[in-house]
Amino acid sequence: MALQNDESFSVLLDSQAHILNHAYSFVRSMSLKCAIELEIPDIINRHGAPMSLSELVDALPINKERSQYVYRLMRILVHAGFFVIQSLPTTKGVDGEEREGYSLTPSSRLLLKDEALNITPLFLVFLDPIMMDPWQNMSKWLRNDNDVNPFQTTHGKMAYELAVEDPKLYQSINEGMASDGRLVASVILQHCKGIFEGLASVVDIGGGTGTFAKYIAEAFPNLSYINFDLPQVVKGLEGSKNLSFVGGDMFETIPKTQAVLFKWVLHNWNDEECVEILKRCKEAISTKENGGKVIIIEMVLKDEESGNKTLETQLFFDMFELTLAKGRQRSEKDWAKLFHDACFSGYKIYPVLGIRSVIEVYP
Ligand SMILES: C[S@@+](CC[C@H](N)C(=O)[O-])C[C@H]1O[C@@H](n2cnc3c(N)ncnc32)[C@H](O)[C@@H]1O
């Protein structure tokens, strides 16, 4: 390529940097995984003040001959916003001693073991090698014609089939979903409790092992809450006065109820399947006049806006769905079409959950 002028030279180098940045996009997530495995957020938190590099190195369960590398790990994680560098108390700042130390940020606080809303299990399940390997086979899957998704191309079976056979994977998926359930329930109970107010009964379809369900049922003692999932998922789980676990297949039967709820379920299914599920819901719930509704906790894709981090995260999740399941993330237009095709009369989106929203759909 002939370089004519400064402008094309700078475009060339910017393009190279852009490509190389993408080649190493995984460095942030894998470095964070390493920090979690070494319990760096917990160690800094226990220290109770900015922690100097030497204090951190001393406290880490590592081969001390490798201490010199910790600085580089911390540097990328500071750059990525998981730690900040702060001045150490003045008594420590005498000549020859370190003057700065690492502190946590709101993001690394969410990874602490003692943090009630920590989402470490969810983060780790996304980075499990079983979940990561299918990315190597994306183009192979696009070329072939016999697998549902790259996960099947890689592992020879669907994710839920492998999870049934692999208790460790099954447990980490459940723990990941439970950690998300805690956080989402907490935000809903603090900021949009109205979604459940006045309801007499809810069926949480695909509620998993019921962490979200437990929080909501406890907060609304007069609400009869059913956590509905496949029989093998809810087998042996104990409910409470107003929470019960019911096994079944949503494609076959949905218990009669005033409202149904789907949290992170419909994104696993294609449009035809979603319309089928929603039609079944419409038969199961009360009329609009009697407070019937479908509550959906999912992403609503933002409009195209270059540089928008929320949209980028949503697109990451869309691709994750592509590798793992057979569904997708949806825009408001996509959701509206599903609701229309399933003969619902209207909907309202509450963008109260960061990258996700609560959608109420009315019969
Ligand atoms: C991504 S998980 C979401 C779990 C939970 N709602 C949450 O957000 O933590 C999807 C759930 O759908 C359940 N599921 C899959 N197929 C189902 C079916 N045919 N009937 C009922 N539940 C199903 C799975 O067992 C799983 O628990």
The ligand as an SDF file (V2000), in Angstrom:
LIG
                    3D

 27 29  0  0  0  0  0  0  0  0999 V2000
  -31.1740  -18.7140   31.5360 C   0  0  0  0  0  0  0  0  0  0  0  0
  -32.0300  -19.6590   32.6920 S   0  0  0  0  0  0  0  0  0  0  0  0
  -32.8750  -18.4100   33.6200 C   0  0  0  0  0  0  0  0  0  0  0  0
  -33.1380  -18.8200   35.0220 C   0  0  0  0  0  0  0  0  0  0  0  0
  -33.7880  -17.7410   35.9020 C   0  0  0  0  0  0  0  0  0  0  0  0
  -35.0170  -17.2470   35.3180 N   0  0  0  0  0  0  0  0  0  0  0  0
  -32.8350  -16.6260   36.1760 C   0  0  0  0  0  0  0  0  0  0  0  0
  -32.8990  -15.5800   35.5150 O   0  0  0  0  0  0  0  0  0  0  0  0
  -31.9830  -16.8000   37.0490 O   0  0  0  0  0  0  0  0  0  0  0  0
  -33.3440  -20.3780   31.7260 C   0  0  0  0  0  0  0  0  0  0  0  0
  -34.2320  -21.3230   32.5080 C   0  0  0  0  0  0  0  0  0  0  0  0
  -35.2670  -21.8180   31.6540 O   0  0  0  0  0  0  0  0  0  0  0  0
  -35.5220  -23.1560   32.0260 C   0  0  0  0  0  0  0  0  0  0  0  0
  -36.2220  -23.8890   30.9400 N   0  0  0  0  0  0  0  0  0  0  0  0
  -35.6890  -24.3010   29.7620 C   0  0  0  0  0  0  0  0  0  0  0  0
  -36.6260  -24.9360   29.0470 N   0  0  0  0  0  0  0  0  0  0  0  0
  -37.7720  -24.9210   29.7760 C   0  0  0  0  0  0  0  0  0  0  0  0
  -39.0780  -25.4300   29.5580 C   0  0  0  0  0  0  0  0  0  0  0  0
  -39.3920  -26.0670   28.4230 N   0  0  0  0  0  0  0  0  0  0  0  0
  -40.0270  -25.2430   30.5240 N   0  0  0  0  0  0  0  0  0  0  0  0
  -39.7200  -24.5970   31.6730 C   0  0  0  0  0  0  0  0  0  0  0  0
  -38.4870  -24.0800   31.9250 N   0  0  0  0  0  0  0  0  0  0  0  0
  -37.5200  -24.2460   30.9880 C   0  0  0  0  0  0  0  0  0  0  0  0
  -34.1280  -23.6880   32.2860 C   0  0  0  0  0  0  0  0  0  0  0  0
  -34.1720  -24.9060   33.0130 O   0  0  0  0  0  0  0  0  0  0  0  0
  -33.4900  -22.5340   33.0300 C   0  0  0  0  0  0  0  0  0  0  0  0
  -33.6620  -22.6470   34.4240 O   0  0  0  0  0  0  0  0  0  0  0  0
  1  2  1  0
  2  3  1  0
  2 10  1  0
  3  4  1  0
  4  5  1  0
  5  6  1  0
  5  7  1  0
  7  8  2  0
  7  9  1  0
 10 11  1  0
 11 12  1  0
 11 26  1  0
 12 13  1  0
 13 14  1  0
 13 24  1  0
 14 15  1  0
 14 23  1  0
 15 16  2  0
 16 17  1  0
 17 18  1  0
 17 23  2  0
 18 19  1  0
 18 20  2  0
 20 21  1  0
 21 22  2  0
 22 23  1  0
 24 25  1  0
 24 26  1  0
 26 27  1  0
M  CHG  2   2   1   9  -1
M  END
$$$$
